C-alpha cells in the first residue's frame, strides 16, 4: 500500500464540531476502501493570497492516508463533490518519507 498526503481546505465558516464530523467522514471513506488514516494535522484558519470562490480564508487540514490507488480515487471523488471543501490536493509521498510516517504511526499505536 502507498502513503498519500492530502491537503484539504475547508470552508472557514464551519464550526469546530462540523470540522470534526467532516474529518470522521474522510476516515470512513478511507477505511471502507481498503485504507487507513495515519493521522491528520490541523493548520487552522488562514487567509488566502487571492480569493477562491469568493472566499478570502479557509480552514487547512493535512490528512495522511495509506491505501491502494482505488482508495485515493474514491476519496478524491468524495472531496470534489463536497460543498464543505474549497480545494484539495492529493500527493503520493516518496518511499523514504512514507516509511517515516508508517514508523511513527506504528509507534503511537
Buried (B, 14 or more C-beta within 10 A) or exposed (E): BBBBBBBBBBBBEBEEEBBEEBBEEBBEBBBEBEBBBBEBEBEEEEEBEEEEEEEEBBBBBEBBBBBEEEBBEBBBEBBEEBEBBBBBEBEEBEEEEBEEBBEEBEEEE
